[in-house]
Amino acid sequence: MAAVPRIERGDLGARYAYGILALVLAGFSVNATLGVVFRIGTPLDVLFCVLCVLAMTMLQLGYVSRPGVAWTRRRSALVLSGQALLVGFPSLEFGPRWHGFTGVFLGSVLLLLPAVAAWPVLAGVVAAVGFLEFTRGSGLVPAPWAVTSAMVATLLTAMITYGLTRLARLVGDLHGARHELSRMAVAEERLRFSRDVHDLLGMSLSAITLKTELTNRLLAEQPERARAELEDVLAISRRAMADVRMVAGGDRRLSFDEECDQAQSALSAAEVNVRISREHRELDERVGTVLATVLREGVTNVLRHSVARYCEISVHEVGEVIRLVITNDGVTGEGADTSPGAGNGLRNLSHRVSQVDGALTTSSVDGRYRLRVDVPVSALLARGDEPGERIAVQRLRRPGIAPKMATAILAAVLSAMAVNTSVGIAVTAGAVWPGLLSATFVGLLAGLQFGYVSRPGATRTPVRTTLVLLAQAALVFLPILHFGALWHGLAGLFAGSALVLLPTFAAVPLASVAVVAIGALELFAGLTGISTWYSVLFVVVGNLITTLVVFGLSRLVRLVGDLHGARHELSRMAVAEERLRFSRDVHDLLGLSLSAITLKTELANRLLPEFPERTRQELEDVLVLSRRGLADVRMAAGRRQGLSPAVERPEVEVATSGS
């Protein structure tokens, strides 16, 4: 119970994604500022750079990527215009060092503009970045690699900005959807209770009313027949009490054979000529319960909504279906009561029949009403939970798009690294095979990342974790012996995996050692022509960004999974609470009436031989209680809980008098 409220802070995942994005933007800002300081270095340029960085970050974090902000067309246009200015003019001044913020701007374009406009803008700006790098590049690396690296880095930054912002919003939407799902689960449970109360207790109380009226008429002239009817009333009232317990406990199982006997008894008491014909294979518990419910509701409708003189009930196996048909005369034209409090019996029955892949149809011609239910024979062989329950479980456990989005962003990061590194190595070496070899190594790293480190639900053991980290360390650091400084940008993959797989006390030192080690290697064996202090800081910050992305996305996938589990538990507890509430309501509303009916029927049975007038009075009380019980059924089904003391006081007096 204590674990749920901790994850119940539904914006935790959104804030988590937002925090990762803020740190990534901080990394871009540091690298952009370092580039300006290194290549230009005048105080005015540095000040201008810092102001642009702050303005760009504020627009991004304050509006575009902020969780819960309502995007409007006018505000989005203003923000995009401001970001375009903050990207365009500094790019003319600072050149390639500003490409990171060009990617941030493109991420905002993907988020705020419709796809039909966003993608052409993205393609045009990326092409412009490539052209700018080709014409105004630093000249420190070969032009093909510089152009490819600039375009790939811009696209990667755009994908990270877009993906993390979408993730923050998706997790927030997931939080709202889980609340909505909990509400729907409670509503479905309420409907189930309403159907059960209506279907199980409606016929019993109607039959009690009819049989009590019949007993009252037979009391003077046919006392033995009256006694038999009283015995039936007593049996029905006791069964109704058992039905109340069945509804409250959620264990709803009915016997079709018993319902046929009860239908015969109830219709005969109403002086309806009834004929029951049965020829079918043995029904399993689930199908038998559905058909018994249909039979009970159908007979209740005959008693309540018609002045029938005959009723025919047939159950036969026709081809590949079990067919139940209830036909009666005396249709009044009023139809079934479909008011909210009436329970909407036919709609309830259609829902129940659909759960066993059956179909319900009704027709009324020349004063004859016909209700037919066809259940496929294959449903008799089906086992397991009811379809509605299976659907609810699937909806609660369905992974959703957020983990897929996180995986896609991580795949984009690894793809960009593979392209950038492989192209750089191939161009520098002047041959294709070193680039293919480096791409193979990155592919192996990606396999370990997606197959174990970031895989949702992966079974992690200390031995497997150790082997995976050793393999990643080998793939990250050993190729440096061959590829040199061109391989330095991959250390963040290993550091991020360490943070994901190891406890904090071991992960943080190991990740720090990996990043510091790559900085040291850059210090002693960096690319020629680049200032040492700048290259070291650039590589360290770049690997820290990669570490944050790998760790953050992997953790976010797990957090979303925990959120799904917490929402499932929340829905289960909400349904249990609603079941308890409804059980109390059913007990409070119907328990007294049914208990009093049973006691007064037993008393009338004892008084019948010697005190017919007293018996008649008790029967009148039973009639009052049964009619009141029917009203309570409609109240419980419609969830109208308001009770009037003025009404309940006489009810209690009737229930307690004479017993």
Summary of the structure (lengths in Angstrom):
residues: 659
radius of gyration: 37.5
end to end distance: 46.0
largest distance: 119.6
contacts: 2236
relative contact order: 0.10
helix: 77%
strand: 6%
